[in-house]
Amino acid sequence: MAMLELDLQIASDAPDLPSEEQFRSWCSAALKQRTADSELTIRLVDEPEGRELNHTYRQRDYATNVLSFPADVPDEMLDIPLLGDLVICVPVVAREAVEQNKSLESHWAHLVIHGCLHLLGYDHIEDDEALEMESLEQVLMAELGHPDPYADHD
C-alpha cells in the first residue's frame, strides 16, 4: 500500500481548523489512484500570505482558496516521491463555505481533493479537462460522504 507523507504547516491562528487526520483522509482519497508513495506539504495561511503568493505566482492581486505547486524536479535527481505543495487560505475557505451554503468540512474536503488532483496533473482550463476533473472530484466527495461540490447550494 502506498504511503502518504504529509507536512501540515499551520501559519494561521484561525480557530476550528480541520485535524491532521482529516487532511490525511482527504489527500489519501485524492491520491488513491497513485500506486507510488506520495509526499506533499499543505500550508494553511491567512489572507496577506495568500494574496502575496497568488500575486507572485499567478499575477492576481487577491487571496484565493487553494494554490497548487507541483514539484518540478527531474525524476533522476530525486529519490523521494515529492508531489508538491498546497497553500490553502483559511479565511477564504470559511467565507466561501458561507457564501456557497456548504458545510465548512465539505468545502475543506473539496479544496484539498481539488488541490491534490492539480498536483497529479489534472486541470480545468479546457472544457473537457474541467469535466474530467470535476467528475472525479464528485466521485471522491461522494465516497467520503460529502455532497456534490458543484451542485447549486442556494
N, CA, C and O of each residue as an XYZ file, in Angstrom:
616
protein
N       0.840     -1.185      0.000
C       0.000      0.000      0.000
C       0.886      1.249      0.000
O       1.865      1.329      0.742
N       0.529      2.212     -0.836
C       1.319      3.440     -0.948
C       1.213      4.266      0.321
O       0.145      4.373      0.925
N       2.331      4.846      0.713
C       2.371      5.676      1.909
C       2.188      7.147      1.537
O       2.572      7.589      0.454
N       1.597      7.880      2.461
C       1.428      9.310      2.300
C       2.222     10.001      3.395
O       1.989      9.781      4.583
N       3.166     10.841      2.980
C       3.877     11.666      3.943
C       3.348     13.081      3.783
O       3.503     13.701      2.730
N       2.718     13.587      4.843
C       2.081     14.901      4.809
C       2.765     15.823      5.803
O       2.873     15.509      6.988
N       3.222     16.959      5.311
C       3.781     18.006      6.156
C       2.721     19.093      6.247
O       2.508     19.839      5.291
N       2.053     19.185      7.396
C       1.000     20.174      7.600
C       1.592     21.372      8.323
O       2.046     21.260      9.462
N       1.586     22.520      7.655
C       2.125     23.755      8.224
C       0.970     24.706      8.500
O       0.220     25.066      7.593
N       0.835     25.108      9.755
C      -0.265     25.995     10.127
C       0.298     27.387     10.385
O       0.928     27.635     11.413
N       0.060     28.299      9.429
C       0.520     29.682      9.534
C      -0.689     30.603      9.669
O      -0.702     31.722      9.156
N      -1.696     30.107     10.366
C      -2.923     30.861     10.599
C      -3.333     30.614     12.039
O      -3.177     29.508     12.556
N      -3.858     31.647     12.684
C      -4.329     31.447     14.059
C      -5.850     31.272     14.105
O      -6.472     31.425     15.156
N      -6.432     30.949     12.955
C      -7.875     30.729     12.890
C      -8.269     29.539     13.763
O      -7.548     28.543     13.822
N      -9.403     29.643     14.433
C      -9.875     28.517     15.251
C     -10.530     27.444     14.383
O     -10.855     27.677     13.219
N     -10.711     26.292     14.961
C     -11.517     25.229     14.339
C     -11.006     24.783     12.976
O     -11.789     24.604     12.044
N      -9.697     24.605     12.859
C      -9.144     24.067     11.620
C      -9.349     22.558     11.593
O      -9.438     21.925     12.645
N      -9.423     21.977     10.398
C      -9.520     20.512     10.325
C      -8.300     19.866     10.983
O      -7.234     20.473     11.080
N      -8.478     18.635     11.426
C      -7.385     17.897     12.066
C      -6.434     17.347     11.006
O      -6.775     17.263      9.826
N      -5.248     16.978     11.448
C      -4.296     16.355     10.524
C      -4.887     15.073      9.959
O      -4.655     14.751      8.793
N      -5.649     14.335     10.762
C      -6.273     13.096     10.285
C      -7.255     13.388      9.144
O      -7.328     12.632      8.175
N      -8.010     14.493      9.265
C      -8.928     14.852      8.186
C      -8.153     15.183      6.917
O      -8.518     14.719      5.837
N      -7.092     15.975      7.027
C      -6.287     16.295      5.855
C      -5.726     15.020      5.223
O      -5.730     14.876      4.000
N      -5.242     14.094      6.060
C      -4.710     12.822      5.538
C      -5.784     12.039      4.790
O      -5.529     11.486      3.719
N      -6.973     11.995      5.356
C      -8.080     11.269      4.738
C      -8.427     11.857      3.374
O      -8.617     11.115      2.411
N      -8.510     13.176      3.287
C      -8.861     13.823      2.027
C      -7.754     13.643      0.992
O      -8.037     13.377     -0.176
N      -6.499     13.786      1.409
C      -5.376     13.571      0.483
C      -5.354     12.128     -0.001
O      -5.186     11.872     -1.193
N      -5.522     11.192      0.916
C      -5.496      9.771      0.546
C      -6.574      9.445     -0.476
O      -6.338      8.679     -1.410
N      -7.757     10.023     -0.301
C      -8.841      9.792     -1.257
C      -8.438     10.290     -2.645
O      -8.634      9.598     -3.645
N      -7.876     11.487     -2.694
C      -7.498     12.069     -3.988
C      -6.336     11.329     -4.630
O      -6.234     11.267     -5.855
N      -5.460     10.768     -3.806
C      -4.233     10.140     -4.323
C      -4.343      8.625     -4.452
O      -3.358      7.965     -4.782
N      -5.523      8.064     -4.199
C      -5.638      6.598     -4.175
C      -5.345      5.946     -5.522
O      -5.000      4.766     -5.577
N      -5.479      6.704     -6.604
C      -5.166      6.149     -7.933
C      -3.663      5.972     -8.128
O      -3.225      5.262     -9.033
N      -2.880      6.622     -7.272
C      -1.413      6.554     -7.348
C      -0.930      5.312     -6.630
O      -1.322      5.062     -5.490
N      -0.088      4.533     -7.279
C       0.452      3.341     -6.623
C       1.736      3.668     -5.868
O       2.124      2.946     -4.950
N       2.391      4.758     -6.258
C       3.642      5.145     -5.601
C       3.352      5.900     -4.306
O       2.254      6.421     -4.109
N       4.345      5.949     -3.435
C       4.243      6.772     -2.240
C       4.089      8.231     -2.661
O       4.451      8.611     -3.775
N       3.554      9.028     -1.768
C       3.345     10.447     -2.056
C       3.818     11.282     -0.886
O       3.592     10.937      0.274
N       4.476     12.385     -1.203
C       4.912     13.324     -0.183
C       4.444     14.718     -0.605
O       4.729     15.174     -1.713
N       3.726     15.383      0.295
C       3.278     16.723     -0.019
C       3.188     17.567      1.239
O       3.138     17.058      2.359
N       3.170     18.871      1.017
C       3.020     19.840      2.091
C       1.712     20.582      1.892
O       1.372     20.980      0.778
N       0.986     20.763      2.975
C      -0.180     21.644      2.969
C       0.122     22.763      3.959
O       0.378     22.519      5.138
N       0.085     23.999      3.453
C       0.328     25.160      4.299
C      -0.962     25.956      4.402
O      -1.527     26.381      3.394
N      -1.424     26.153      5.637
C      -2.639     26.920      5.898
C      -2.233     28.352      6.233
O      -1.472     28.586      7.171
N      -2.746     29.304      5.461
C      -2.314     30.694      5.602
C      -3.501     31.634      5.794
O      -4.653     31.265      5.563
N      -3.193     32.848      6.220
C      -4.178     33.920      6.289
C      -4.113     34.736      4.995
O      -3.278     34.469      4.131
N      -4.987     35.718      4.867
C      -5.109     36.442      3.594
C      -3.858     37.176      3.136
O      -3.578     37.143      1.938
N      -3.078     37.842      3.998
C      -1.896     38.539      3.466
C      -0.927     37.595      2.741
O      -0.452     37.921      1.654
N      -0.631     36.433      3.327
C       0.277     35.486      2.670
C      -0.371     34.888      1.428
O       0.289     34.724      0.402
N      -1.654     34.563      1.512
C      -2.361     34.013      0.358
C      -2.383     34.987     -0.807
O      -2.192     34.598     -1.960
N      -2.619     36.260     -0.498
C      -2.649     37.290     -1.541
C      -1.264     37.460     -2.172
O      -1.136     37.546     -3.393
N      -0.235     37.506     -1.331
C       1.131     37.672     -1.822
C       1.521     36.526     -2.760
O       2.095     36.763     -3.823
N       1.213     35.286     -2.370
C       1.557     34.129     -3.200
C       0.770     34.124     -4.509
O       1.326     33.821     -5.564
N      -0.518     34.456     -4.447
C      -1.344     34.486     -5.652
C      -0.853     35.585     -6.593
O      -0.856     35.403     -7.810
N      -0.438     36.708     -6.047
C       0.087     37.801     -6.859
C       1.428     37.408     -7.494
O       1.654     37.648     -8.681
N       2.304     36.808     -6.703
C       3.630     36.430     -7.189
C       3.564     35.358     -8.273
O       4.252     35.461     -9.288
N       2.742     34.332     -8.064
C       2.749     33.180     -8.961
C       1.656     33.180    -10.019
O       1.769     32.477    -11.023
N       0.595     33.963     -9.810
C      -0.499     33.956    -10.778
C      -0.869     35.361    -11.259
O      -1.792     35.531    -12.056
N      -0.141     36.362    -10.765
C      -0.390     37.751    -11.134
C      -1.828     38.187    -10.859
O      -2.412     38.964    -11.614
N      -2.378     37.678     -9.776
C      -3.730     38.059     -9.354
C      -3.625     38.651     -7.958
O      -3.066     38.028     -7.055
N      -4.162     39.854     -7.779
C      -3.934     40.603     -6.550
C      -5.048     40.384     -5.522
O      -5.692     41.332     -5.072
N      -5.260     39.124     -5.165
C      -6.216     38.766     -4.113
C      -5.842     37.385     -3.588
O      -5.135     36.625     -4.249
N      -6.322     37.081     -2.407
C      -6.112     35.740     -1.848
C      -7.139     34.804     -2.475
O      -8.320     35.141     -2.561
N      -6.693     33.642     -2.906
C      -7.595     32.634     -3.468
C      -7.683     31.458     -2.494
O      -6.919     31.396     -1.531
N      -8.600     30.537     -2.734
C      -8.827     29.452     -1.775
C      -7.659     28.469     -1.700
O      -7.172     28.172     -0.609
N      -7.206     27.961     -2.848
C      -6.112     26.985     -2.830
C      -5.170     27.239     -4.002
O      -5.603     27.473     -5.130
N      -3.898     27.188     -3.716
C      -2.857     27.255     -4.731
C      -2.111     25.924     -4.731
O      -1.791     25.386     -3.671
N      -1.840     25.403     -5.907
C      -1.126     24.134     -6.044
C       0.227     24.402     -6.692
O       0.318     25.088     -7.710
N       1.265     23.856     -6.092
C       2.620     23.999     -6.610
C       3.204     22.608     -6.820
O       3.839     22.058     -5.919
N       2.991     22.028     -8.018
C       3.545     20.696     -8.277
C       5.074     20.729     -8.205
O       5.702     21.706     -8.615
N       5.654     19.669     -7.689
C       7.118     19.553     -7.645
C       7.622     19.477     -9.076
O       7.083     18.730     -9.892
N       8.641     20.241     -9.374
C       9.183     20.280    -10.731
C      10.657     19.905    -10.672
O      11.539     20.715    -10.958
N      10.895     18.662    -10.296
C      12.260     18.174    -10.155
C      12.382     16.920    -11.013
O      11.531     16.035    -10.933
N      13.435     16.832    -11.835
C      13.612     15.632    -12.675
C      13.668     14.361    -11.818
O      14.331     14.323    -10.781
N      12.976     13.349    -12.262
C      12.895     12.094    -11.507
C      14.269     11.532    -11.139
O      14.464     11.033    -10.030
N      15.216     11.615    -12.070
C      16.529     11.019    -11.806
C      17.305     11.778    -10.725
O      18.296     11.264    -10.207
N      16.870     12.985    -10.382
C      17.565     13.772     -9.361
C      16.893     13.678     -7.998
O      17.350     14.284     -7.029
N      15.818     12.925     -7.930
C      15.050     12.910     -6.696
C      14.640     11.481     -6.374
O      14.010     10.809     -7.191
N      14.995     11.024     -5.198
C      14.611      9.661     -4.837
C      13.490      9.639     -3.803
O      13.254      8.619     -3.155
N      12.797     10.778     -3.652
C      11.621     10.811     -2.788
C      10.402     11.106     -3.663
O      10.524     11.771     -4.692
N       9.261     10.627     -3.270
C       8.057     10.759     -4.100
C       7.364     12.111     -3.895
O       6.189     12.161     -3.532
N       8.089     13.190     -4.126
C       7.579     14.526     -3.867
C       6.538     14.931     -4.899
O       6.836     15.007     -6.091
N       5.314     15.194     -4.441
C       4.251     15.659     -5.337
C       4.249     17.171     -5.450
O       4.113     17.708     -6.549
N       4.398     17.870     -4.327
C       4.377     19.323     -4.348
C       3.733     19.885     -3.100
O       3.648     19.223     -2.066
N       3.277     21.130     -3.221
C       2.720     21.862     -2.086
C       1.338     22.405     -2.418
O       1.051     22.785     -3.553
N       0.490     22.431     -1.393
C      -0.786     23.133     -1.470
C      -0.742     24.256     -0.449
O      -0.293     24.060      0.680
N      -1.205     25.429     -0.844
C      -1.358     26.548      0.078
C      -2.845     26.867      0.112
O      -3.443     27.191     -0.914
N      -3.432     26.774      1.290
C      -4.865     26.997      1.438
C      -5.079     28.209      2.335
O      -4.553     28.273      3.446
N      -5.856     29.170      1.841
C      -6.120     30.404      2.577
C      -7.354     30.209      3.450
O      -8.482     30.167      2.958
N      -7.119     30.091      4.754
C      -8.157     29.741      5.721
C      -9.356     30.694      5.683
O     -10.488     30.216      5.607
N      -9.162     32.032      5.733
C     -10.333     32.919      5.734
C     -11.149     32.845      4.444
O     -12.366     33.026      4.470
N     -10.486     32.581      3.317
C     -11.203     32.459      2.048
C     -12.072     31.202      2.068
O     -13.217     31.232      1.617
N     -11.536     30.103      2.586
C     -12.308     28.861      2.679
C     -13.555     29.084      3.534
O     -14.655     28.684      3.153
N     -13.379     29.721      4.684
C     -14.513     29.965      5.593
C     -15.562     30.857      4.921
O     -16.760     30.583      5.005
N     -15.117     31.903      4.269
C     -16.041     32.841      3.611
C     -16.797     32.149      2.483
O     -18.013     32.299      2.363
N     -16.079     31.392      1.657
C     -16.726     30.700      0.539
C     -17.750     29.679      1.015
O     -18.812     29.540      0.410
N     -17.444     28.968      2.084
C     -18.391     27.967      2.598
C     -19.713     28.636      2.952
O     -20.780     28.107      2.642
N     -19.646     29.797      3.600
C     -20.869     30.540      3.956
C     -21.567     31.035      2.694
O     -22.773     30.845      2.535
N     -20.807     31.675      1.791
C     -21.387     32.233      0.558
C     -22.037     31.156     -0.301
O     -23.064     31.398     -0.935
N     -21.438     29.964     -0.323
C     -21.934     28.874     -1.175
C     -22.883     27.941     -0.424
O     -23.345     26.938     -0.968
N     -23.163     28.282      0.823
C     -24.095     27.491      1.636
C     -23.664     26.032      1.730
O     -24.469     25.115      1.567
N     -22.362     25.839      1.997
C     -21.787     24.500      2.148
C     -21.310     24.339      3.584
O     -21.021     25.328      4.258
N     -21.227     23.105      4.051
C     -20.614     22.898      5.359
C     -19.123     23.184      5.226
O     -18.516     22.929      4.186
N     -18.550     23.717      6.292
C     -17.127     24.051      6.265
C     -16.292     22.793      6.002
O     -15.332     22.835      5.233
N     -16.656     21.680      6.638
C     -15.903     20.435      6.437
C     -15.951     19.977      4.979
O     -14.932     19.562      4.425
N     -17.112     20.049      4.365
C     -17.227     19.635      2.955
C     -16.404     20.528      2.041
O     -15.786     20.054      1.087
N     -16.398     21.824      2.335
C     -15.628     22.738      1.487
C     -14.127     22.475      1.650
O     -13.385     22.472      0.667
N     -13.682     22.255      2.890
C     -12.270     21.891      3.119
C     -11.924     20.624      2.340
O     -10.918     20.578      1.633
N     -12.764     19.598      2.475
C     -12.508     18.321      1.794
C     -12.375     18.542      0.287
O     -11.460     18.019     -0.350
N     -13.302     19.327     -0.275
C     -13.277     19.562     -1.715
C     -12.006     20.283     -2.136
O     -11.385     19.906     -3.129
N     -11.611     21.312     -1.400
C     -10.432     22.081     -1.814
C      -9.149     21.268     -1.696
O      -8.244     21.424     -2.517
N      -9.056     20.404     -0.691
C      -7.875     19.540     -0.562
C      -7.840     18.544     -1.724
O      -6.793     18.346     -2.340
N      -8.966     17.928     -2.020
C      -9.043     16.997     -3.150
C      -8.717     17.727     -4.456
O      -7.942     17.227     -5.272
N      -9.301     18.890     -4.650
C      -9.063     19.686     -5.858
C      -7.575     19.998     -6.006
O      -7.003     19.833     -7.083
N      -6.963     20.445     -4.930
C      -5.535     20.767     -4.966
C      -4.674     19.552     -5.246
O      -3.734     19.626     -6.038
N      -4.986     18.424     -4.598
C      -4.217     17.192     -4.828
C      -4.325     16.732     -6.280
O      -3.345     16.262     -6.858
N      -5.506     16.864     -6.865
C      -5.669     16.475     -8.270
C      -4.816     17.362     -9.175
O      -4.264     16.887    -10.168
N      -4.706     18.642     -8.839
C      -3.794     19.511     -9.599
C      -2.358     18.994     -9.493
O      -1.624     18.989    -10.481
N      -1.961     18.561     -8.296
C      -0.602     18.037     -8.127
C      -0.376     16.781     -8.961
O       0.754     16.479     -9.344
N      -1.448     16.053     -9.240
C      -1.360     14.846    -10.080
C      -1.422     15.173    -11.572
O      -1.306     14.278    -12.409
N      -1.603     16.450    -11.906
C      -1.608     16.840    -13.306
C      -2.970     17.159    -13.896
O      -3.065     17.511    -15.071
N      -4.025     17.042    -13.100
C      -5.358     17.399    -13.599
C      -5.457     18.918    -13.701
O      -4.798     19.650    -12.963
N      -6.295     19.375    -14.633
C      -6.502     20.808    -14.788
C      -7.933     21.062    -15.236
O      -8.666     20.130    -15.566
N      -8.321     22.326    -15.246
C      -9.689     22.667    -15.642
C      -9.716     23.885    -16.548
O     -10.674     24.657    -16.536
N      -8.648     24.055    -17.343
C      -8.587     25.185    -18.270
C      -9.480     24.909    -19.478
O     -10.296     25.749    -19.858
N      -9.324     23.742    -20.072
C     -10.159     23.357    -21.217
C     -11.416     22.662    -20.700
O     -11.394     22.018    -19.651
N     -12.514     22.799    -21.450
C     -13.796     22.239    -21.009
C     -13.735     20.741    -20.756
O     -14.277     20.257    -19.763
N     -13.068     19.991    -21.662
C     -13.015     18.539    -21.487
C     -12.185     18.168    -20.256
O     -12.515     17.219    -19.545
N     -11.111     18.917    -20.007
C     -10.307     18.682    -18.801
C     -11.110     19.013    -17.548
O     -11.047     18.292    -16.552
N     -11.864     20.106    -17.604
C     -12.680     20.517    -16.453
C     -13.719     19.445    -16.144
O     -13.947     19.114    -14.980
N     -14.346     18.904    -17.181
C     -15.362     17.867    -16.984
C     -14.747     16.632    -16.338
O     -15.329     16.055    -15.419
N     -13.573     16.225    -16.813
C     -12.902     15.053    -16.243
C     -12.543     15.293    -14.770
O     -12.791     14.442    -13.916
N     -11.962     16.451    -14.488
C     -11.526     16.750    -13.125
C     -12.721     16.883    -12.182
O     -12.716     16.312    -11.092
N     -13.737     17.629    -12.594
C     -14.922     17.819    -11.752
C     -15.646     16.507    -11.509
O     -16.138     16.268    -10.406
N     -15.721     15.649    -12.525
C     -16.382     14.342    -12.356
C     -15.652     13.508    -11.312
O     -16.285     12.873    -10.469
N     -14.330     13.504    -11.364
C     -13.538     12.762    -10.380
C     -13.737     13.348     -8.987
O     -13.867     12.602     -8.016
N     -13.763     14.669     -8.876
C     -14.000     15.311     -7.577
C     -15.359     14.898     -7.014
O     -15.479     14.619     -5.821
N     -16.375     14.858     -7.862
C     -17.717     14.478     -7.418
C     -17.736     13.050     -6.890
O     -18.356     12.777     -5.862
N     -17.064     12.143     -7.582
C     -16.999     10.740     -7.156
C     -16.272     10.629     -5.808
O     -16.754      9.960     -4.894
N     -15.119     11.284     -5.691
C     -14.334     11.205     -4.452
C     -15.091     11.817     -3.277
O     -15.070     11.273     -2.173
N     -15.747     12.926     -3.509
C     -16.520     13.561     -2.430
C     -17.661     12.644     -1.982
O     -17.918     12.506     -0.786
N     -18.338     12.024     -2.938
C     -19.435     11.106     -2.603
C     -18.905      9.919     -1.797
O     -19.541      9.486     -0.836
N     -17.737      9.393     -2.192
C     -17.147      8.271     -1.456
C     -16.838      8.655     -0.012
O     -16.870      7.805      0.878
N     -16.541      9.928      0.221
C     -16.254     10.406      1.577
C     -17.513     10.858      2.317
O     -17.440     11.303      3.463
N     -18.675     10.742      1.652
C     -19.931     11.102      2.299
C     -20.268     12.583      2.235
O     -21.078     13.073      3.022
N     -19.649     13.300      1.300
C     -19.922     14.732      1.149
C     -20.785     14.966     -0.092
O     -20.755     14.170     -1.031
N     -21.552     16.058     -0.094
C     -22.396     16.364     -1.259
C     -21.565     16.803     -2.459
O     -20.381     17.119     -2.340
N     -22.210     16.812     -3.604
C     -21.595     17.258     -4.862
C     -21.140     18.702     -4.697
O     -21.963     19.585     -4.453
N     -19.825     18.957     -4.828
C     -19.326     20.329     -4.620
C     -19.749     21.295     -5.728
O     -19.635     22.511     -5.569
N     -20.235     20.759     -6.845
C     -20.637     21.618     -7.958
C     -22.148     21.768     -8.070
O     -22.637     22.442     -8.977
N     -22.889     21.147     -7.161
C     -24.341     21.298     -7.148
C     -24.680     22.709     -6.662
O     -23.893     23.330     -5.948
N     -25.811     23.193     -7.039
C     -26.267     24.507     -6.582
C     -26.687     24.382     -5.130
O     -27.604     23.627     -4.807
N     -26.022     25.120     -4.256
C     -26.298     25.004     -2.818
C     -27.128     26.157     -2.274
O     -27.160     26.382     -1.064
N     -27.796     26.885     -3.153
C     -28.589     28.029     -2.684
C     -29.912     27.592     -2.107
O     -30.700     28.430     -1.667
